[in-house]
C-alpha cells in the first residue's frame, strides 16, 4: 500500500477578488521509503499541496475537493483533533527558513520535549532522552549539552538539523519537506541532504521534497513531479524526466540551469511570468509562454503516459520514454 | 549581571542628584511658603523669626546645599505643615498607594491579557469588536469621570461597594494593609478598578497586537505541525513572546500609576501618597514635595531595573551586559 495517494486534489482560496485555485487537480502517490521531488516556480502550488496534506492551509484557503489517502484512509474532512493526532506523529513537516521555525524564546529542550509529549504520555526524562537521541541522529555534536541551548545560539544549518530532529522524534511515515535547504549554504545543504537520505532509507520513511532546485531533486529523489499553475504537468522517475523531458515547461526549466551550459553562453530563460492565479489562460496554462504552443493548446490537454512517465501536453518534446 | 546592576544603581544616584536640583528650583519658583504658612495677623517679628526658623532667609544655593548635605545623611527635612520628618510622612502613606497601584496592575494584567488573547485570536468578530470598543472607552474617558461613574453605579445605585475610604486594615510585618480583611477588600475594589482601567485598555491592545503579529509566524505553524494543542500554542508559544512588550510598557506604567494615583485617591478619599502631594503643593510644603518626587524617581529607577532583569529572563537573546 502506498504511504500516500493524492487524487485530484483541489485547494482553493476564496478571496474578495475571486476564487484562487492554488492547487487545481493534483494527483500523485508516494510509496514507502520513496522520495518524491515536487518541483515548480514560486506560486505553482507546490507548498500549498504540502500544507493541504498535513491540514495546515491558512484561511481563507481550504481543500475544496479530491482525496488525500494516507495509508489508505482519506484525510479530507477529518476533524481538527484527528489531524492533530496525526501531525508530528505520522506526518511531519520541515519548513523553508530555519531561522523562523523554532520559537526564539523557548529552549530547544522545551520545544523537543513538548513535541514528544504531544503524542506520547511519557515522563519528562524519557522525552528528554528521545530528544537527545534525535539530535544525535541528525549529526549535532554533544547533543546532551546543546539541548538546553536556545535557537539563537545555533547557526542556520544547525537549526535546520534541530527542525529535522523534531520531525524525526516519532519516526513518522511521511515527511513533507518544504524547501528545507534553500536558505542554507551549499556545503551545509549537501550535509543536510545526506542526513535526510540516510534517515529516510534507514527508517523506510516516505518523503515529499518540495523544491525549485532541480539539481537537489536530481541527486535526492526517486520520482519527480513538475508543477505549473496548480497542476502537475510532468511526472515520472527522476532520471527519465530529467534526461528526456517531454513537457516544454520542464525543458525550459532544465535549459535555465547554469550548470548545463558552457561559459559565456547566454542563459535561456522561460519568457514571461507565471500567470496570475486569478486569470489563468484557458486550455493549457503554459501556452502563452510556450515555444511549442499552437491553436490546439487552447483546449485543455489531458494526461498522456508511457510507463511511469506521464505528461500533460499536446506537443511532447524529445522522444518520450518510459 | 552583578556588575550591570551595580553600574545601574550608580547611574541612578546621578539621576537622583539631577532630579533634586530640578525639583528644588521648580518648587522654589512656584512661590514663597512664608506667604501661605504664616498667619496673616502675625507681627513682623513673628514673621521674621518663622522665616529664619524655616531657613527661608538664606540664598537658594545655600538652601540647596543644606538640603543636599542633610539628605546624604538620610534627613530630607521636616514638613513645614506637620513639623514631622518629610520622609516619614511619605513612608507612612506609601504602603496605601503601593497597595492600590499593585492591585490595579494585577487587575490590568489578569483581565487584560485574556481579553487581548481572545481579541487577537478571533480578529474582526463580534467579540473582538466589543472588546476593542471597550478598550477605546478605557483610553479616552477621563479617569476622574470613570471614577465618579463607578461610585454612582456600584455605591449609589447598586449599593454593593463603599464609595470611599480605606476600611479595616491589618498589620503584617509592620505594614498596614487592606488586603487581609473583607471590609478592606471591598474598599479597595473600586479605586483599584478605577486606577486599572487605562492600563487595562493598554494591556488589551498590546496583547491583541502581539497575538496578531506572532500567529502568522513560521514557528507557530511549525508548532502546529508538531501536533501541539491549540491551548499549548497560545499559552506557551504565543504568550511568552507577547510578554516582552507587555512587561516593558506595564513596567513603565507602574511608575505612572504610583505617581498619578492622585486623581483616584482624591475621588475615593484614599489616604495615599497622592493626596499628601496635592495638599503639600497647595501649602507649598517644600520638603514634602521634594522628598516625594525623589521617592518617585527612585521607584522609577528601581522598576526600570527590574524590567530590564525581567527581559533577560523572558527573552534568552537579551543578555545584560556591562556596556562601556
Boltz contact constraints between the chains, C-beta under 6 A:
constraints:
  - contact:
      token1: [A, 56]
      token2: [B, 224]
      max_distance: 6.0
  - contact:
      token1: [A, 84]
      token2: [B, 227]
      max_distance: 6.0
  - contact:
      token1: [A, 87]
      token2: [B, 225]
      max_distance: 6.0
  - contact:
      token1: [A, 87]
      token2: [B, 227]
      max_distance: 6.0
  - contact:
      token1: [A, 88]
      token2: [B, 226]
      max_distance: 6.0
  - contact:
      token1: [A, 88]
      token2: [B, 227]
      max_distance: 6.0
  - contact:
      token1: [A, 89]
      token2: [B, 227]
      max_distance: 6.0
  - contact:
      token1: [A, 93]
      token2: [B, 225]
      max_distance: 6.0
  - contact:
      token1: [A, 95]
      token2: [B, 218]
      max_distance: 6.0
  - contact:
      token1: [A, 95]
      token2: [B, 222]
      max_distance: 6.0
  - contact:
      token1: [A, 100]
      token2: [B, 218]
      max_distance: 6.0
  - contact:
      token1: [A, 101]
      token2: [B, 218]
      max_distance: 6.0
  - contact:
      token1: [A, 101]
      token2: [B, 219]
      max_distance: 6.0
  - contact:
      token1: [A, 101]
      token2: [B, 222]
      max_distance: 6.0
  - contact:
      token1: [A, 102]
      token2: [B, 219]
      max_distance: 6.0
  - contact:
      token1: [A, 103]
      token2: [B, 219]
      max_distance: 6.0
  - contact:
      token1: [A, 103]
      token2: [B, 237]
      max_distance: 6.0
  - contact:
      token1: [A, 105]
      token2: [B, 240]
      max_distance: 6.0
  - contact:
      token1: [A, 105]
      token2: [B, 241]
      max_distance: 6.0
  - contact:
      token1: [A, 105]
      token2: [B, 315]
      max_distance: 6.0
  - contact:
      token1: [A, 115]
      token2: [B, 226]
      max_distance: 6.0
  - contact:
      token1: [A, 118]
      token2: [B, 227]
      max_distance: 6.0
  - contact:
      token1: [A, 118]
      token2: [B, 228]
      max_distance: 6.0
  - contact:
      token1: [A, 119]
      token2: [B, 227]
      max_distance: 6.0
  - contact:
      token1: [A, 150]
      token2: [B, 316]
      max_distance: 6.0
  - contact:
      token1: [A, 152]
      token2: [B, 317]
      max_distance: 6.0
